[in-house]
Amino acid sequence: MPLSDEQNSDCDSLRSSESAATSSSDSEYSRQSFTSDSSSKPGSPTSTSPPKVVTFDEMMAAARNLSNLTLAHEIAVNGNFHVEPIEPPHNSLTGRVKRIVHEAFWDRLADDLNEDPPEYEHAIKLFEEIKEILLSFLNPGANRMRSQICEVLDTDLIRQQAEHDAVDIQGLANYVISTMGKMCAPVRDKDVSQLKATGNIVELLRQIFHVLDLMTMDMVNFTIQSLRPHLRRNLVDYERAKFQDILEETPSALDLTTEWIRESIQDELSSASCEMSSSSGAYEISKPNLSPNMVLTNSYLKLLQWDYPKKPIPEKLLGDKIDIVEMGAQLSDIFKNTNYF
């Protein structure tokens, strides 16, 4: 699997671990400790400190760190990575439940506004949520726009107006649409302009939230695009720091990676021993010389024939799991088409 310059530099720590392992005897290789506990020495038969008990909170914190690490890695190495709205399948249970809940909510809102006098509490909460979404789109320096949004969509003032049946729901909706038109990306201009043609206030609010969801995705993807160059420059240091945080929470977090490297070392030792036994004299005793580059290359080649999902991907490469599985499938198809097997 080809490596980028940043990935090559990130592998230096793995190579140093491999070099330490290859300096042991042929039949016994001590496992280097990945924990930050200085009292545990690599290769020692026993540890002077008791094993650390990992709590549920620590495990969840490690899982969050790993999730953030995987996301940052994907953003940095995949120039096409972006976020899209997730919609459940139309006929799935999740999809049906979502539609029923949404319909019940909007029907309740319509019933409240059709009462005499109208009940505005649910509508006020919607405008409060709309205000928070609009404010999240603003840059830190947009103080004038921020003040205007807070003034027009002041929920306390709207609630006072509702108590005297003097609130203008349609006017507030028109202001929201106008503000959305100033904030949205050009690709959303058509969606915003179509909102003005809707006469039903409940349907209008429903469509406003739909377009706000799209604008939120646009903002997230713009942020991802802006962060990508920074992440690429600092990816190696970021991943190293995050892995250290994970190991401090869960000392066994790199067991799969350790086993993956160990298997490659053993394979290289077996191959080198066979070659030397066939070429050396009967009384000549020599020791195989392993190269970290050879071990690392063999490790990545083994991934292309990985028995996934029966054999989990090493933790260090979870960010590249999709690419590794796809490359392995393509390699398998090539071998089958060429009658290699």
LINQUISUL-V312772 format. One line per field, one symbol per residue. ss: DSSP state (A for helix, B for strand, O for the rest). A space follows every 50 residues. Layout:
ss: ???
This chain:
ss: OOOOAAAAAAOAAAAAAAAAAAOOOOOOOOOOOOOOOOOOOOOOOOOOOO OOOOOAAAAAAAAAAAAAAAAAAAAAAOOOOOOOOOOOOOOOAAAAAAAA AAAAAAAAAAAAAAOOOOOOAAAAAAAAAAAAAAAAOOOOOOAAAAAAAA AAOOAAAAAAAAAOOOOOAAAAAAAAAAAAAAAOOAAAAAAAAAAOOOOO AAAAAAAAAAAAAAAAAAAAAAAAAAAAAAAAAAAAAAAAAAAAAAAAAO OOOOAAAAAAAAAAAAAAAAAAAAAAAAAOOOOOOOOOOOOAAAAAAAAA AAAOOOOOOOOOOOAAAAAAAAAAAAAAAAAAAAAAAOOOO
